[in-house]
Amino acid sequence: MSVIDDHGRPQPTPHGDEPTTLVQFLEFQRATFEWKCSGLDAAALRETIAASTMTLGGMIKHLALVEEYWFNEGLLGHKPVAPWDSVDWKADPDWDWHSAANDTPDELWALWRENVERSRTQVSEALTYGDLRQLAERTEYDGRAPSLRWILCHMIEEYARHNGHADLLRESIDGQTGE
């Protein structure tokens, strides 16, 4: 991914193999998310629109959790790491979303970047000893384990969906728009 667009996003190569293409599209979605949420202070990261309680800060923390959940816990079967390991998820299933209001922008970005970097390393390592068909260590509610291919596609979808939310929130905060 040597071509970087005007917003700092790496453009996926049009002729990559399947693992390369999936990973590059996930990186593009991650970079789009970072672009949409960057440069804002704590007050802006707590802004909501209409009847929604969704904030960009909450979204940053939520996507950090999603990275942790699917790659560290799901794919590799590791136990959750801090701060996720100390949350009572049954008592507060939306902790990631609302607790972000107590974090500074620097803390939120550090958490997200740490989890993204861990995920990158884990996917890279997984692809050195297996292919996209390898199954996650953790099974889902129905007893089946998703493949690495499924997890990567799901993560692309997760970021794409939240990038749409980020578009709306960012435009309401400071008018910034873009693809």
C-alpha positions as CSV (number, residue, x, y, z in Angstrom):
1,M,0.0,0.0,0.0
2,S,2.3,2.7,-1.2
3,V,-0.2,5.2,-2.5
4,I,-1.6,7.5,0.2
5,D,-4.5,9.7,-0.6
6,D,-5.0,13.4,0.4
7,H,-6.5,12.3,3.7
8,G,-3.6,10.0,4.7
9,R,-5.4,6.8,3.7
10,P,-3.5,3.9,2.1
11,Q,-5.1,2.9,-1.1
12,P,-5.6,-0.9,-1.5
13,T,-3.6,-2.3,-4.4
14,P,-6.0,-3.4,-7.2
15,H,-4.1,-6.7,-7.9
16,G,-3.4,-8.2,-4.5
17,D,-4.1,-11.7,-3.4
18,E,-7.1,-12.3,-1.1
19,P,-5.4,-11.9,2.3
20,T,-3.6,-8.8,1.1
21,T,-6.8,-7.3,-0.4
22,L,-8.8,-7.9,2.8
23,V,-6.1,-6.5,5.1
24,Q,-5.6,-3.5,2.9
25,F,-9.3,-2.7,2.8
26,L,-9.5,-3.0,6.6
27,E,-6.5,-0.6,6.8
28,F,-8.3,1.8,4.5
29,Q,-11.4,1.8,6.7
30,R,-9.3,2.2,9.8
31,A,-7.6,5.2,8.2
32,T,-10.9,6.7,7.1
33,F,-12.2,6.4,10.7
34,E,-9.1,8.1,12.1
35,W,-9.5,10.9,9.5
36,K,-13.1,11.5,10.4
37,C,-12.4,11.7,14.1
38,S,-9.0,13.4,14.2
39,G,-8.1,16.9,15.4
40,L,-11.0,17.3,17.8
41,D,-11.0,18.3,21.4
42,A,-12.7,16.4,24.3
43,A,-15.9,18.5,24.0
44,A,-16.2,17.7,20.3
45,L,-15.6,14.0,20.9
46,R,-18.6,14.1,23.3
47,E,-21.0,15.8,20.9
48,T,-24.2,13.9,19.9
49,I,-26.8,14.6,17.2
50,A,-30.5,14.3,17.2
51,A,-31.8,11.7,19.6
52,S,-28.7,9.5,19.5
53,T,-26.3,9.2,22.4
54,M,-23.5,8.1,20.0
55,T,-20.3,10.2,20.2
56,L,-17.1,10.1,18.3
57,G,-15.2,9.5,21.5
58,G,-17.5,6.6,22.3
59,M,-16.9,5.3,18.8
60,I,-13.2,5.4,19.2
61,K,-13.3,3.4,22.4
62,H,-15.9,1.0,21.0
63,L,-13.7,0.2,17.9
64,A,-10.7,-0.3,20.2
65,L,-12.9,-2.9,22.0
66,V,-14.0,-4.5,18.7
67,E,-10.3,-4.8,17.7
68,E,-9.6,-6.5,21.0
69,Y,-12.7,-8.7,20.9
70,W,-12.2,-10.1,17.4
71,F,-8.5,-10.5,17.1
72,N,-7.0,-11.0,20.6
73,E,-9.9,-12.8,22.2
74,G,-11.7,-14.3,19.2
75,L,-9.0,-15.3,16.7
76,L,-6.3,-16.2,19.2
77,G,-8.4,-17.1,22.2
78,H,-6.5,-14.9,24.6
79,K,-8.0,-13.4,27.8
80,P,-9.0,-9.8,27.6
81,V,-6.4,-7.2,28.4
82,A,-6.8,-3.9,30.3
83,P,-9.0,-2.0,30.4
84,W,-11.5,-4.6,29.0
85,D,-10.6,-7.2,31.6
86,S,-11.9,-5.2,34.5
87,V,-15.3,-4.3,33.1
88,D,-18.5,-6.0,34.3
89,W,-20.1,-6.3,30.8
90,K,-23.2,-7.9,32.2
91,A,-23.9,-5.0,34.5
92,D,-22.9,-2.4,31.8
93,P,-22.9,-3.7,28.3
94,D,-22.4,-0.2,26.8
95,W,-19.4,0.7,29.0
96,D,-17.2,1.3,26.1
97,W,-19.5,3.9,24.6
98,H,-20.4,6.0,27.7
99,S,-17.1,5.7,29.6
100,A,-15.3,7.5,26.8
101,A,-16.7,10.8,28.1
102,N,-14.3,10.4,31.1
103,D,-11.2,10.0,28.8
104,T,-9.1,12.6,27.1
105,P,-8.7,12.6,23.4
106,D,-5.1,11.4,23.8
107,E,-6.2,8.5,26.1
108,L,-8.9,7.5,23.6
109,W,-6.5,7.6,20.6
110,A,-3.8,5.8,22.5
111,L,-6.2,3.0,23.4
112,W,-7.5,2.7,19.9
113,R,-4.0,2.7,18.3
114,E,-2.7,0.2,20.8
115,N,-5.5,-2.2,20.0
116,V,-5.2,-1.7,16.3
117,E,-1.5,-2.3,16.4
118,R,-2.0,-5.5,18.4
119,S,-4.6,-6.6,15.9
120,R,-2.2,-5.9,13.0
121,T,0.5,-8.0,14.6
122,Q,-1.9,-10.8,15.4
123,V,-3.3,-11.0,11.8
124,S,0.2,-10.9,10.3
125,E,1.3,-13.7,12.6
126,A,-1.8,-15.7,12.0
127,L,-1.2,-15.5,8.2
128,T,2.4,-16.8,8.6
129,Y,1.1,-20.1,10.0
130,G,-2.2,-20.4,8.3
131,D,-4.5,-19.0,5.6
132,L,-7.9,-17.2,5.7
133,R,-9.7,-20.5,6.3
134,Q,-8.2,-20.9,9.8
135,L,-10.8,-20.8,12.5
136,A,-10.9,-18.6,15.5
137,E,-10.1,-20.1,18.9
138,R,-13.3,-18.7,20.4
139,T,-16.6,-20.0,19.2
140,E,-19.8,-17.9,18.9
141,Y,-23.1,-18.4,20.6
142,D,-24.0,-21.2,18.1
143,G,-20.9,-23.2,18.8
144,R,-19.2,-22.4,15.5
145,A,-15.9,-20.6,15.1
146,P,-15.6,-18.0,12.4
147,S,-12.7,-18.1,10.0
148,L,-10.1,-15.4,9.7
149,R,-11.7,-14.5,6.4
150,W,-15.0,-13.9,8.1
151,I,-13.4,-11.9,10.9
152,L,-11.6,-9.6,8.4
153,C,-14.8,-9.1,6.4
154,H,-16.7,-8.4,9.6
155,M,-14.1,-5.8,10.7
156,I,-14.3,-4.1,7.3
157,E,-18.1,-3.9,7.7
158,E,-17.8,-2.7,11.3
159,Y,-15.5,0.2,10.3
160,A,-17.6,1.1,7.2
161,R,-20.8,1.3,9.2
162,H,-19.2,3.4,11.9
163,N,-17.5,5.6,9.3
164,G,-21.0,6.5,8.1
165,H,-21.9,7.5,11.7
166,A,-18.7,9.4,12.0
167,D,-19.5,11.4,8.8
168,L,-22.8,12.6,10.4
169,L,-21.3,13.4,13.7
170,R,-18.2,15.2,12.3
171,E,-20.3,17.3,9.9
172,S,-22.5,18.4,12.8
173,I,-19.5,19.4,14.9
174,D,-17.5,21.5,12.5
175,G,-18.9,21.1,9.0
176,Q,-16.2,18.8,7.8
177,T,-17.4,16.5,5.0
178,G,-15.8,14.1,2.6
179,E,-16.1,10.7,1.1
